[in-house]
Amino acid sequence: MVQLTTDLIAKNVSHKNRKEEDFGQYLRKTTHLNLSDKNIDAIGDISLCRNLRVLYLYDNRISQIQNLGFASNITHLYLQNNCISCIENLSSLKNLEKLYLGGNYITVVEGLDKLQEIRELHIESQHLPLGEKLLFDPRSLRSLAKSLSVLNISNNNIDELEELAVLENLSYLRAADNQLQHMKDLEAVLNKWPKLRRMDLAGNPICHKPKYRDRIVVQSQTLEFLDGKEIKEMERQFLMNWKASKAARKKSRGRMTNEPADYQHFSGFETLYPILPFYYSPSLKQKPNFLILSEMRRREPLPRTMEKK
């Protein structure tokens, strides 16, 4: 078993960095510590590193987040590609801004409800049980709502994004290689992200929907990149004009459909001059002259409502 301790740090620190000073003083001054890919199984006591800002522990075999209560100054924590199954023991990291947990065994995004400074959360490609998807604890999402700007949840069997709508400051969403498939659900949540600039949904079933890109570009006025491809203003303007033209044509067709009903409002004019049946004898040598009927109607006195004053 390989445990992260000050002795392990000492073995991995070059003598030129230590110089002549006491090793304890060196640890107290240390702000960046890189112990990635060292076969570390557990985080031991490294509390002498009280000024630690950035800790690299990726590509190890760590199974539990622990013994970091002293590290209130940490801003960047790299724990991707370990054996972690639960997000825990991070409540003391009040200044944490970037958390990397991709490639672990986490099933629920939780344990972040005491942290309100996180700007980036990377939790892609978890080793999930067959048929399960990554879940989100509402308390953690509410805590991240105002601070989180970058979220990477790619390759986690996620089939909807509705619960992430609370992340009002989200500017970059990576949700590639999931199971998103409903355009209406996506359009609804896009309205909740007024600062979204980049989004990557490549590898989702939704990408094969008709006019997938067009509908997203029209729905999100702030989006600048979709699936790695820039959205130019000319493209958005063209699609907006096309949508407006389509809506106008639909409205026009609706008015035409309602014309018979509207025409009934003018039926009162017809009652002033009803069409009378006109009979004629077959013995007449000429066909009836409808001009005569018209002249007869013209000579009749007008109804009182139509008399000239």
N, C-alpha and C positions, 0 to 999 in steps of 0.2 A: 504493500500500500504506500502510495506517494502522497504525502500531505504538504500543503502549502504552509511553510513556516519561515521564520527569519533565517534558519539554517539553510533552507533550500534557496532562499533569496541570495544568501552569502555565496553559495556555490555558483550561482548564475550571474553574479556581478563581477565585471572585470576589475582588476586591480587598478587600472588607470582611472576608473571612475571613483574608486574609494579613496585614492590618494593616501595621505597620512592621517586623515581624521579618524576618529573613533567610529566604528561601524554603527553604533547606536545613533550618533549624530547624523550619519549618512542616511539612515532609514527615516529619521524625523524630517529630513529635508526633501526626501524623495517625493516627487509629484506624479511621475509616470513609472509604472511597473509592468514589464512585459514578461509573462511566464506562460505564453501560449505553447501548446504542443510539448508538454513536459510530462505526460502521463499522470497528471495530478488527479487523485481520487477525491480529495476533500480539502476544504479551506480551513486551515488551522488559525492559530493566533499570530496575526501580523499587526497588532494594534500599535506597534511602534511607528508604523507608517501613517501617522496622524494627519499629515498634509497631502495624502494621496488624492490626486485629481482624476487620473486615468488608470484603469486596471484592465490589462489584457489577459484573459484566462481562456480564450477560445481553443478549440481542438484539444481538449483534455478529456477526462473521464469523470468529471465532477457530477455527483448525483443530488447534491443538496446545496442550496444557497444558505450560507451560515457564516457567523463570526465576522460580519461586516458592520456591526453596530457602531464601531468607532469611526467609520469612514463617512462622516457627515459632509466632508468636502468633495467627495467623488462626484464628478459630473458625467463621466463616460465609463460604462461598464460593459465589457465584451465577454459574453458567456456562451456564444454560439458553438454548436457542435460539441455538446457535452451529453450527459445522461440525466439532465434535470427534468423532473416530472411535475414540479409545483413551484409557482412563483411565490416566494415567501421571504420573510426576514429582511425586507427592504425599507421598512417604514422610517428608519433613521437616516436614510439617504435623502435628506430634504433638498439637496441641490442637484440631484440626478437629472440630467438633461437628455442623455442618449442611452438606451438600454437595448442590447443586442442579445437575443435569445433564440435565434433561428437554429433549426436542426437539432432540437431536443425532443423530449417526450411529453410536452405540456399539452393538456387537453382543455384547460380553462384559463383564460386571461383574467387573473385575479390578483389580490394582494398589492394593488397599486392605489388603493383608495386614500392613502395618506400622502401620496406624492402629487404635487401640483405644478411641478416645473418641467416635467418630461416633455420634450419637443419631438423626439423620435423614438418610435417603438418598432423594433424589427423582430417578428416572431413567425417568420416564414418556415415552411417545410417541416412541420412537426411530425414525429413518428407516431401517428394516431392509430388506435385500434381499428380494425377493418370495419368500414361502413360508418364510422363516426366522423364528426366535423369539429373544428375548433369552436369553442364556446366563449362568450364574453360575460363577465360579471357586471351587471348594471352599475354597481357602486364604483368600480374601477373606471368605467367609461365616463361616469359623471365627474369623477375627479380629474380625468384627462381632458374634459370637454373644452376648456379654454386655453390649454397649453399645447396640446398635441398638434403638430404640423405635418409630420411624416409618419405614415403607417404602412408597414409591409406585412401583409397577411397571405402572401402567395402560397399556393399548393397546400391548402388546408381543408379541402372538401367543403368550403363555405358555399351555401346556396342562396343566401340573401344578405343584404347589407342594411336593412331597415334599422336595426338596433344601433348602428354606428352613426345615425343621423345626428346624434347629440354632439358630435365632434365638430363644433362650429368653426374652428380655426384650421381645419384640415386643408393643406395645400398640395400634398402629394400622396396619392393612394396607389399602392401596388397590391393588386389582388389577382394576379395572373394565375392560370392553371387551377382554377377552382371549379365550382359547379353552378355559377350564375347563369340564369337562362330567361328571366322575365324582364322585358324592356320597361314595362309600366312601373315595376318596383324600382328599377334603377333610376328612371326619370323622376320618380317621387323623391328619392333620397338626394338626388343632385340639387334639388331646390333648397336643401338644408345646408349645403356647403358653399357659401358665397365667396370663399377665398380659394377654392380648388383651382390649381394651375396645371397639374399633371396627373394623369390617371393611366394605369396599365391593366387592362383586362384580357390580354392575349391568352388564348388557350381555354377560354370559357365557352360553353355552348351558345351564350348570348351573342358572341361575335359572328355567328352564322345567320342571325336574324336579318330579314330584309331591311335595308337602309340603316343598319346598326350605327355606323359612324355618323351619318347625316342627322339622325335623331338626337344623338348625344351632343353634337356640335351645336344644334339649335337650342337644346335644353339648357346647356351650361354656357353662359355668356363669358365666364372667366377662364374657362379651360383653354390652355395654350398648347398642350401636347396630349395626344391620345394614342396609346399603344406605341409610344416612341416616335410617332409622326407628328410634326408640327401642324397646328391648325392656323392657317393664314387668314388674315382678316377678310381677304377677297372671297375665300371659301365660305366663311361664316355669313357674309353679307349676301352672297348668292343664295345660300340655303334659306336665309331669313326671308328674302324676297319671294323665293319659290313657295315657302310656307304661307306667306301672306296672300299670294296670288291664288293658291289652292283654297284657302279659307274664303276668299272673296267669291270664287266660282261656286263653292258649296252653298254660300249664302244666297247667291243669285238663283241657283237651282231651287232652293227652298222657297223663295218668293214666287217663282213660276208655279210651283206645286200648289201654293196657297191661293193662286189667282181665282179659281172658281168660287171659293168661299168669299173672297173680297168682292167679286162681281155681284153677289147677292145683295150687297148693300145698296145697289143702284136699281133694284127691281121696282122701286116705287115709281120711277119714271115710266116704266112700261105700262103701268096700270092707267096712266092718263090716256093712252091711245092703244087700247087693247086690239089685238088682231081679230077681226070678225070673220066668220065663215062667209063665203060668197058662193051662191048657187046659181047655176044657169041651166037652161033647158037644152037638152041635146039637139032640139029642133032649130036652135039658133044657128044661123049660117056662119057666124064669125065667133072667134074665141073671145072670152071676156076681156075687156080693156081695163087693166088695173089702174090706168091713169084716171079713168072715170071715178073709180072707187077713191083714189087719192084726192080727186077734186071734191068729191062729196064730203070727205072727212075734213077738208080744208075749210069748207063753208060752214061747218057746224060751229055753233058758239063754243068758245073756250070755257073750260071749267072756271069757276070763280077764282080759284087759286092762281089761275094763269092770266086773268084779265089785266089789261093795262090800266094803271092808275091815271 
